[in-house]
Structures are given as structure tokens and as C-alpha cells.
Amino acid sequence: MGRFEILQDRCRHCAKARRYAPDHICKGADGCYHICRQPQNAEEYQMLLLACEQCPFRAITALKSTELEQDDSRLAAGKH
């Protein structure tokens, strides 16, 4: 299953995309929105894809498989 992230340099905290995936996009104590839960099934994945499309600032992105592999290798090496 794919993973998503919110690009903080693009996010304007409008919460528009959160309407489409409220269980996955949360506002943190820092006032910024984050992906608080990655999708666990196809339905949740589709909800986050819709949130990506609805974000007016294109701040939500689906990580590509090469980015996922890099993330996984950094975590395995203890570089997070």
C-alpha cells in the first residue's frame, strides 16, 4: 500500500483536503497538518488520493516506490 506525506512548504493550513480523509490528516500541536495514519486498504488509499486532488496547494503527495525504498533504507540504517 502506498504512503503519503504533506509538504509543509506548500501547506497553507486551509484544511480543505482534510474533509476527504479526516481519519488520516490531522493537525499537530505545531499547528501544521500531517498524515497521522497511512492507508491500510484500497478504500483508504482512494480517500487520500482524493484529498491530494482536492488540495488547492498540491501539498499532499503520494510517495513513489523509489522514495519509499529510500525511506525504508534510511530507517533501517537508523537515519531518520
Secondary structure, DSSP 8 states (H G I E B T S, - for coil): ---EEE-TTT-----TGGGG-TTTEEE-TTS-EEE-S---SHHHHHHHHHHHHH-TT--EEE--HHHHHHHHHHHHTT--
